[in-house]
Amino acid sequence: MSKHKFVGEYPFKTSPKVLYNYISTPGGLQQWFAENVSVDSDRNFHIEWDNEVHIAEVTKRVNKLAKYDFIGDEDEGNSLELKLVSGELDGSTYLQVTDISDNDDDEELNDLWQGLVDDLKDIVGG
């Protein structure tokens, strides 16, 4: 099955430094994104949703980006990129989400991400 790419961009009224911890650390992700997040000895993230654990290799760029490449037969080829972008005109911070998965329903993905981002906004006040 081919993978589907969903991209969403969400404005925040907080600094990239504040948001970065919420997109790049197990504790931060666990507050808004997943039920449980842990790191193994190989530094892979174990991310739990709906009582299923998904393992991801992580790439980070300080204060800008966290990319999760999911590994394992079921998740092979799936990835998630959470990127912080500064607006050129107004200096606002945007969270750009690139979700590559088997789900090709853009409306469902938009609703999912809007709900997750709203949860994050409630936490950071923005």
N, C-alpha and C positions, 0 to 999 in steps of 0.2 A: 504494500500500500504506500502511495506517495505521501509525503509530509506536506502539511499546510502551514503557511506562515501568516500569523496574525501580528499586526503592529498597532499599538495604541500609545498615545502620548497624553500625559495627565499633568496639569499645572499644580504646583505647590507653592505655599507662601512661607517656605523655610529654606535654610541654606543647604547646599549639597553636603556639607560636612555632617549635618544632623541626619539627613536622609541616608547617607552612605552606610551607617551602622545597621540600619533597618533592612538594607538590601544585600548585605554582604556577610553578616555574622549569623551563626545559629540562633542566638538569643533574639536578635532583631527580627529575623524571618519568622520565628515561632510566635511573635506577638501579633502578626497580621496575616501571614501567608500560609502557615502549615500548623498542624496539630502538634508536631514534635519535630525538632531538627537536632541532629547530633553529627559529630565528626569522628571518623575512624582513624586508625594509625597511619593510613595512606593519605590522610587529609581530604578524603571524599566526604561529601555531605550525604547524610541519610535523612531524607525528607519524607515525612508521613502525612498522607491525606487519606481520609476515609478508611482508616485502619490498614492501609497499604504503604509499604516503605519503598521509596524510589531512591536509587543511589546516583549521585552526580559528581563528576569531576568539575572542579571550580577554577575559573580564571578570574583574577581581580586586577583592576587598575585603580590605584588609590584615589579615593574621592570621586570617581567617575563611573565605574562599571563593575558589575558582577555577572559573569556568564556561567551557567550551569549546563554542562553536557551530560545528559543522562546515559547511564551505561546499564547493560543487562539486556537479555533477549527481548523482553516486553517493551522496553523504553529506548532501544537502540535508535539513534538518529533524532531523538527528541532533544530540544534544547530550550533554554530560557535565558534571555539577556535582559538585564535590568540596568539601564544606562541613565545617568544624570546629565541633563543638557541645560545649559544656560541660554535663556532667550537673548538674542542679540539686541533687540530694541529696548526691552524693558528690564533686563537683568533677572527675570523670573527664573525659577528652577522648574524643570519638567522631568518627570519620570517617563522614559521611553521604554516600553515593554515590547520585546520581540519574542513571541511564543511559537515555537515550531513543534508541531505534534500531529497526531492522527486526527484530531478533532478539526473538521472543516466547516463548522457552523459558526460563522463570524458573529451572528447575533448572540449566540450562547456565550462565546468567548468574550464579547464586549460586555455582556452583563456580568460574567464572572469577574473580569478584571476591574470593572467599575466598582463592584462590591468590595473587592480586596483593597483597591486604592482608597475607597471611602473609609474602610477600617484603618488604614495607615494614616489617613488625614486626621481621623479622630485622635489617634495617638500623638502625632506630632503637632497638632493644632494648625494644620495648614491646608 
